[in-house]
Amino acid sequence: MFNPDRLALARKRRMITAKSLAENAGLAVNTISRIESGETPPQEETVRRIAEALDYPVSFFYGDTFESLHPEAVSFRSLTKMSIKQRNAATSAGELGVQLNAWMERNFTLPEPNIPDVFEENDPDSAADTLRQHWLIGERPVGNMIGLLEANGIRVFALAEESQDVDAFSFWLDDRAYIFLNTFKSPERSIFDAAHELGHLVLHRYNRPEITREAEAEANEFASSFLMPSNDVRPRIPRFVTLDLVLKAKQRWRVSAMAMAKRLHQLSFLTDWQYKAICIELGKRGYRTAEPNGIKRETSLVWKQILTTLWQEKTTKEDIAKELALPIDELEKLIGGVIRENEVINADEQVLRLVYTGQ
């Protein structure tokens, strides 16, 4: 049977109103409203028009209802910058990501979540240090944040919204941890976003707070401590910090220049006045919204191995999209930002050792 919940999801993903959909499909607005509310089952021709207007396969609208993400369960970074339309589109992407993860788990053995249930009462700095020790990475810089998250069972997807207003978001669902990253941002900022969302997953697993400045500050503090551990930073930074030193240091810890300067301020290497002066100069040099001469964007180890295996089986991304009854562009948005086109795994990158169980 036609599933009106799927119509609502597809419309939110395309970020269009019922009125716009009706105009594009050549239908009356109240027709769309009655269909989406479940009041009136649509005729086949009506479904075809709707599918064409949304550029979704007709089969998409006849599947089971997706498990919805409750707003209070999702941690959105910088929610104040987002419109309701952007938030609905991002949440809908999360629901599609959950379905894609279900497909992945049907066809591959993926790592189980490896986040010990001991962090709720810890302060962010202590929680970051404890998690590093649990993951056996000591205090060295993280070489691939996405790969580290995936190796510890966190599902990472892209959020290709082409806007910096939607930073990232995370949630727990059915004992699975998810992070969605905005690949429109610089690689350095995406890494910090990933660590920020990891902070929410760790610190607020059962007590999801309202998106308050306090909750965001906790996640930011966790991210700074996790990416730039004080015991690794302190021995390597001289007493006199210059702008050039900040730019050099950020390369080691793979963060933005602004994040590096803020961490040095937190650790008392910079006075309030010095920190403000360096931030002003960084802004003049273009480091406020970008990272000149930045690092290479990280990619997913999971999707490298999955796509490599599927190519060997003569299975394409189009085949995956068809099986899930998704438009190919929605699949590309979910994985395109965390894997480069035609990228295959090398022998020295087979860290996760996924087992293909599909037929």
N, C-alpha and C positions, 0 to 999 in steps of 0.2 A: 504494500500500500504506500501511497504518497506520504512522505514524512514532512509535516510543516516545520518541524524544528530544524530540519536541514535547510529549508528555504531561508529561515531567519539567519542561520549561520552563514550561508553563502552570501546573503545580502550584506551582512555586517562585514564580511571579509572584503567585499568589493567596495565598502564604504559608500553605499548609495541608499537613498531613502526609498520607502515604498512608492512614493509618487514618481521618483525618477525611474524606478524599475517598471512601473506601470507604463510610463511613456515609452521607454525603450522596447517593451514587449508588446506595445499596442493594445494594452488592456486598461480597464478602469481601475482607479485607485482602490475603490472599495472591494474590487475583486481580489486584488493582492492581499488586502487586509483580512478578508474572510478566509482566504486560503491559508495565510500564515497563522491565523488564530485557530485553525482546525475546524472552522465552522462549515466550510464548503470544500469538499474534495474536488480537485481540478480535473478537467478532461485532459486526455493525452495531448491534444493540440495546444492547450494552455500551458502544460508542463514544457512542451517543446519550445514555446515562445519564451518562457521564463528562463529555461536552460540556455537558450541562445543569447538572451539579453545579458545573462550573468557570465557567459562563457564557461559554464560548468556542464559536465556530461549529464544527460538525462538520468542515467542510472544512479547518480549521486543522490537524487531526491527520493529514492526508494529504499535506502538503507536504514539500519537501526539508528535510534537516537544516540548522539554522542554524549559521553559523560560530561556534563557541564562543569565549568570552573566557577565556583562562587567568588564574587569579588573580594570577600574578606580573606579568602585562602590564597590570593595571588599577591605577591610583593612586587609592585611596580616601582621602579626607580624614577624619581622626579615626576611624580604623578601630577603635580601642579601645572606642568607645562603641557599636559596632554588634553586633547578634547575628548568628549564622550565618544565621538565617532572613532577616534584613534584607539581609545581604550577597548572599545567593543571589537574592533578589527584585530587588535593584538590578542585579546582573550580568545577570539575565534581561531586565531592561528595556533594558540595553545591547545585547543581542543583537537585540531587537525594533527598537531604534533603527537598528542597522546595516541591517536589512531595509528599514526606512522610507527610509533614505538611498539604498539601491539603487533604490527606486521613484522617489525624487526625481531621481536622476541619469538614469533612463530617460526621464523626462518633461521635465526642465529642464536647461539648461546651468548648472552651479553653479561658483563660483570654485574654482580649484585651490589646494591648500595652499601658503601663502606663508611658510613658516618656514625660513629658511636653515639649512643643516646645519653650523653653525659654533659652537654654543654649549656643547658638552659640557665643554670645559675652562675655560669662563669662570666667574667668580664670579657669584652671582645679581644683584648690582647692575650689573655690567658687561653681563651678558646682557640685563637689562631695558632698559638704555640703548641697546644695540646694536639690539635688536628695534624699539624706538621709532623710531630713525633709519631702519631698513630699511623700516618701514611709513609713513615720512614724516609722522609726527604730532608731531615735535619734542618739546617738553616741556609742552605744554598739557594740561589735564585731559581725560580721555576722556569724551566726551559720551554715548556709547552703547556700552558694553562688548560687549554681545551683537552689535550691528551691526558693530563693529570686528572681532571674531573671525570672523563670517560673511564679511565682505568679504575676509578673508585665508584663506578656504577651510576654516575649522574648523567642523565640524558641531556645532550646539548644540541640545540637547534638554532637556526638563523631566524632573524626577524627583519626581513628586507622591506622595511617600510619607507625607505628613502626620505627619512626625516630624523633629525637629531632630537626631536621632542619625545620620541619613544626610545628611551635608553635601553632598557632590558627588563626582564621580569623572571620570577621563579615561583615554584610551588611544589608541594608534596601532594601526590595523589596515589592512593592504593600502595603505599610504601615505596613509591618510586619518586625520585627527585628530578625535577626538570629545570633547566635554565635556557632562556631564549635571549639571544644577543643581537643587538642592532649592528649589522655589518656595514651600515652606512657611515659609522664612526671610524676613527683611526684605529689601527691594530692595538696601539698602546691603551687607548681608552676602552676598547673592548675587553682587554685583559683585566683592567681594573673593574669594569662592570661585572665580569665573570666572578672575580673575587668578592665583590660587593654582594652579588646574589648568593654566592656560597655562604657569606656571612648570615644572610636571612635564613637560609636552609638550616644552618647550624644553630643559630641563636634563637630563632623563632619557629622552631619546628612544630610545637604544639600550641604555643601561645602567639598566634599571628597577630601582631599589633596593627592598629590603624596606621596608615602611612603618615607618620609624624616625623618632625625634625629629629626627635630623640631616636626613633627606630632607624632612620637613615644615618644618623651620626654613628650609631652602634655598628651598622653594616660597613660604613666607611672606615671606621677605626679597625675593624676586623680585617678589611681588605688591605689597608696600609701595613698592618702588622704581619699579615700572611705573606704579602709580596715582598716586603722590605723588613725582614726581622731585625730588631734592634741589635742583636748580638752579631749580625753580619754587617750591618751598616756602620756601627760605631768604630770598629778597628780600621775601617777603610776611608774614613772621612777626616781630613785635617781640621784643625781648630778654626782656620780661616777659610770660609766658603765663598767662592766666587761664582758668577753666572756660568762661566766656562766649566767649572767643576760640576755644577748641577747638570749641565748638558752631557758631560762625560759619565756621571754617575747613573743617569737614567738609562744609559745603554746596558749597564750591567744588570739592573733590576727590571728592565723591559717595561718601564712605566712612562707615562707622560712627564714632560718637564715640570708641569704644574704639580703633579702628584709627588714628584721627587722633592721639589722645593717644600711642599707642605710637610712631608715626612721629616725632612731635616729641621723644619721649624718645630715640629712636635718633639723631636729628640734634643731640642735646645742647641742645635748647631747654628741656627739663625735667630737673631732677635726679631721682635715684631717689626721694627723698622727695616731691617735687612730683608726680611721675608716680603714685605710690601714692595720694597724697591725692586727686588728680583722679579716678582710677579708682574710689575709694571713693565719692566724691560722685556720679559718673555712675551707679554702681550704685544709689544711693539714689533717683536720679531716674528709674530704670527703663530705663537705657541698656545694661544688661548683656545682656538677651535681646531687646530691641526698640529701635526708633528713633522716639521721639515726634516728631511733625511731620516725618516722613521724606520721602524723595523718591518720585517716581512710579516704579513698576516698569517696567523696560526691556522692550521687546518685540522680537521677531525681525523683521528686515527681509526675510529670505528667505521666512518663512512668510506675511508680509503680502503679498508679491508673488505667491507661489504660490496662496494662497487667493483673492486678487483675480482672478487669471487663471482659476482653476477656476470661480469663481462666474460669470464671464462665459461660460464654456463649459457652464454648467448642471451642473457637477460639484460634489458636496457632500463633506463629510468622511465621511459614511456610505458614499459610493461608493468613496472611498479605502480605508476599512476593509474593505469587501466584497472589493475587488480583492486586498488583502493577506491576506484570511481572518482578520482580527483583530476582536476585540470593539471596538465604538466607544469604550468607556471606556479601553482601552489606547492607542488613538490619541490620545484627549483628554489622557491623562496625559503622553504624549510631547511634545505641542505646546501643550496648554492653558495651561501656565504661561508660555510665551514668546509668546503671541498672545492678544489679547482677543477675545471673541466678536464676530463681525460687523465686525471691524476691517479696513478696506481701506487700501491705500496711497495717499498723496497725491502729487501731481506732484513736490513738492520732496523726497520721500523715495525716489525711484527711483534709489537709489545703485548697486544691484547689476546692474540691467538684465538680469535673467534672461530667457533665451529659452525659450519653451514649445515642446517638440519632440514632445509627446504627440499621439495621434490622437483 
